[in-house]
């Protein structure tokens, strides 16, 4: 039987704009790593691996993670796995670490998510080059245009309006206003979102994530590796990744997130989740564009097709609702690249440990869902079900 993998420590730094950061990117990573070790109570000498990620092309150097690990102060003998899967890098870090632990090869592996957007002078131009070169780039298509495909198709099928899509932006900002680690902590109204600068219909500037800088880290352990550590451990009950065609023309339907729905069914089966709305206590989805969130909630089985916006409007996804979603504010309020993609796993783990900031802690949270996505048309997904493990 494979060894079970658990999360037994988390560290996260407050986020800000790269133009306002007072610590170097290396210092932020060091702060997150040592915060995770302090939270867990694990000694650096007890680690037997590091998994770290970077996104080449968005950073100031190629394979920047290779150089960061040498300066963490954790010694020179630790095996290092460097991951680069583009926008999904952060979420996939925990997938790699958990597999290393489950194999029995390692017992305490540190996942490190650093800031990504510190190197590109014109970040939007760099991100726009991700669009496929065969057709999309010659058409002048950039990240905003590709991000608008989903809500445009969704609006056509279900009659959603710009005001409807603004609801998730308002809620995420409200949640972020209580999160001491969030970058954007201002609250918005629906009118604020609707009247913001138009980008690509139906999206406005207020529906798009900021460029943030922060870092975070998670300690993934075996059951024996979690023994004696401070936090209540969190079991990685089930996890998986999936991918869709790279070219937009290869996708079947932009009005629904089919790839995520398929992945969710697989992960729910592995975790023996029969009714996700009733069995999951807290959710963090990666929705850097506000209109993505209701579509993701539908794909995850929390609402019927076309019902995601009504679910958010109902108040169910607020901190006092029965399905709290993105209590961190999500990537719409903080997106630091690799760190931003690892953040859903960090926040869900803290919630289940009972160690989230008090103003955003869900009382009695036992099971959570963490999600990440990336790609020009969000072709790539990662997903995990995490569970609190009470000590005997």
N, C-alpha and C positions, 0 to 999 in steps of 0.2 A: 504494500500500500504506500502511495506517495506521501511524503511529508506535507503537512498543512502549512500554509504561509500566512503570517499575521503581520499587522502593522503595530509597532510597539513604541513609536515616537514620531513626533512631527515638529518642524520648525518653519517659521514663515516671517518675512520681514515686511514692514509697512511699505506700501507702494507710492510712487510719485511719478512725475514726468522725467524722462531722461535729462531734460534741460535743467531740472531742479534738484537732481539727486546729489547728495552730499557725500556719498560713499562710492567708491569705484565698484565696477561690476564684480571684481574679485572679492572685495570686502563684503558685498551683499551675500555672495555665496558662502563665504566663511561664516558670516553671522547666522545664516539659515542652518548650516551644517552643525554648528556648535549649539544652536538653540534646540535642534532635534536631539542631539546627544544629551543635553541637559534635561530636556523633557523626559527622555526615556530612562536616564540614569545609567546608560551604557558607557563604558570606558572606550576610548578610541582603540585601545589594544585588543578589544574583543571583536572588532569588525573583521570580516574576512572577504569583503568585496565592496566595490562602488559601481553604481550604474549612473552615468551622467550623459546628458544630451546637449546637442547644439544644432542649429539650423544653418548650415553653410550657405553663404550668399546673403543672409540677413545680418550677419555679424561682421566684426572688424577683422576677423582672421578665419582661416579654414581650420576646422577641428580645434576650435578654441578650448573645448572641454579637456583636450589632451594636456593643455598647459595649466588649466585651472587646478586639476587634481594634485599637481605637484606642489601647490601652494596652500593646501588646506590645513596643513599642520597635522596630518594623520599618519605620517610615516611614509616610507618609500616602498614598502613591500606588499601593499594591498593590490590584488588583481583589479583591473579597471575595465569596464565594458562601456564603450562610447556608442551612443545611439543617435542616428540621424534619419528620422522618417518624416522630415518636413514638419508641417503643422501639427502632426500627431505625436511628435517626439516626447513631449512631457507626459502625456497619458500612457505612452507605451513603456516608459521607464519602469513603472511598477509591474507591468506585465513581464518584463525581462527579469527583474529582481525576484518576483514571485516564482517564476519557473526555475531560477537557480536554486532557490530554497527548496522548492518541491522536489527537485532532483536529489536532494540530500547532499549536494556538493558544498553548499554554504549554509550558514546559520544566522548570520547578521549582515545584511546587505544594505548599504545606504544609497537611496535614490536622491539625486541632486538635480534640481531644476534651477537654472540660472536665468538672468535676463538675456534677451536676444536682440532687442532693437536698438542697441547702443552704437552699432558700427555704420549703418547705412545713413548717408547724409540726406538722401531723398528716399525715405522708406517707402512711400507709396509707389514711386517708380520701380523700386526693387520688387515689391510685392506684385505689381502688375506684370512683371516678366514671367510670373508663374503660369499665366494663361497659356494654353497649348499653342505651339507655334504653327501647327498645320493650318488652322482656320481662324481661331479666335484672335490671336495677336494681330494678323493682318487687318482684321476688322476694327482694330483699335479697342478691343475689349479688355477692361481691367478688372480688378478685384471687386469693386462696387457693382459693376454691371453683372458679373457672374453671381454675386450675392443676391441680386435682385431677381434672378430667374425663379427661385422658389416662391417668394411671396407674390410675384406677378402671376404665376400659374395658380397659386392657392387662391388669390383674390378672384381670378377668373372663374374658378370652379365653385367656390363657396361664398362669393360675394363680400369678402372682407374688404374693409376700407383702411385708409391710412390711420384714421382714428382708432380702429380696432387694433392694428399692429402697435400703436403707441402704448397700449395698455401694459405690455410686458416691459417696455422701457421705463415707464413710471414706477412699476413695482420693483424692478431691479435697483433703480436709484434709491428708492425708499429703503430697501434692504441694505444697500451699501452705506447709507448714511449712518447706520448703527455699527458698521464693521470698522474697527480701528486700523485694519490692514489695507482697506480699499483705497484706490487712487481717486476716483471721482465720488465724492460724498455729498454732492448737492442733490436736492430733490427736484423733481420736474412735475409739471402738469401735462395732461394730454395736449393742450394747446401749445405748450412749449415744444413738445416733440413734433407736432404737425407743422408748426410755423418755422422750424429750424431749416437751415440751408438744404435745398433739395439736392440729392446725389444721383440716384438712378431709381426711377419710380418702381415701387411706392416708398422707397427708403429716403429718409432725411438724415442729416448729420447726427442728430440726437439718437438715432437708432444704430449707430456704429460705434464700435469699441474705441477707446483711446490707445495711444502708445504709452505703455507704462514700463517702469523698471522696478523689479523686486526679485526675490529669490525664495525658494522653499526647499524642504528636504523631508524625506520620510525614511524611517528605519523599518525594513522588512525582515522578519525573523521566522525561524522555525518555532515550534512550540517549546522546545528545550531552550532555544535562544531567547524566548520571551520571559523565561523564568527569572524572577528577581528584579525585573524592570518595573518602573514606577506606574505607568499608565495602565488602565484596563485594556488588555489587548483587543485588537479588532481583526477578526478572521476575514481573509479574502475568500469569501465563500465560492464565488464563480467569477470568471473573467474571460474575455475573448476580444478579438479584433475582426474587422471585415473590410472589404474594399469593393468599389464600384468601378465601372469603366472610366478611364482618364478623360476622354473627350466628352464634352457636353452632349454631343449628338448620340452617344452610346447609352444615355440614360433613358429609361422607359417613361418616367413620369415625374415632372418637377413639382406637382401639386401635393405630393406625399413623399415622405422620406423612407422609401422602400428599404434601402440598405440598412438603416438603423432599425427598422421594424424587424427585419430578418435576424439581425444580431441580437436584438432584445429577446426574441423568442428562444434563441439558442441559450443565452445566458440565464434566462428565467428557468429553462428546463434544467440546466446544470445546478442551479441554486434551489430547485424545487419551489419556485414562486408560482403559485397558481392564480392569485388575484393581486396584481402589483399595486393597485390603488389601496387595497386594505392591508397589504403586508409590508409596504415600504414606508418608513417614517420620515425620511429626509432625502432630498434629491439635489444634486448639483449637476446641471447640464452645461455644456460648452456652447453658448449661443452668442458669438461676438456681434451678430446682427440681431436686433430685437425681434424681427418677424420669425426668426428660426425657432424661438422658444415654444410657441404654441404648436408648431408642427412637430417638434421633437417630443413634446408631451403626448401627442397623438400617436406617434410612432412607438413610443414606449408603453402604450396601452393604458395611459391614465385618462384618456378622453377619446371619444369616437372621432372619425374623420370629420373635420370641420368644427369640432367642439373644443379645441385647445384654448381659443380666445375666451369662450364662455367659462371654461374652467378657471382661468386667471381672474376674470371679472367677478366670479363667485366669491372670491376671498379664500378659496381652498388652498392656494399656493402661498399664502402669507404665513408668517411665523405662528399665528394662532389658528391656522387652518389645519385640515387633516392631512395635507400633503405639502409641507413647506418646500419651496423650490428656490434655489439660488439665494439663500439667506446671506451669502457672502457679497451679493451684488453681481456675481458672475463676471464673465469676461467683458460684458458690456460696460462695466465700471472699472475693471482692472485687467489688462492683458499685457503681460510681459513676455510673450513668446513661450519658450519652453516652461518657464515658471508658471505662466498662465494656464498651460495645458495640464500641468501636474496639480494645480490648485484645487480642482474639484475633488480629487482624491484626498488632499490634505484636509480640506474643510469637512468632508464627510467623516473622515477618521476622527477628527477633533470632536465633532458632534457626538459620535458614538462612544467616544471615551468620556464624554461629559466635560471636555476641556476647551470647548469653543468659548469665545468671549461671552460673558454672562448675558449681555443684552441680545445676543443672537442664538443662545443655546436652546435647543428643543428639549423640553423635559422628557426624560425616559426614552429617548431615541435608541432603538435597538438594531434596526436594519436600515441601511442606506444604499442609494444608487449614485455612482460617480461615472461621468461620461466625458469623452473627449472626441473631437472631430477635426479634420483638416483636409486640405486639398483645394484646388481651384474651384471646384463645384462641390466641395465637402464630400468627396468620394470615399474618404477613409474614416473609420469609426473605431473607438475602443470603449469598453463598457465593463463595469464590475459591480457586483453586489457585495457589500461589506456588512459584517455582523459583529456586534459587541459580544465579547466572551466573558461572562461573569467568572470571577475567580472562586474556586471551591472554598 
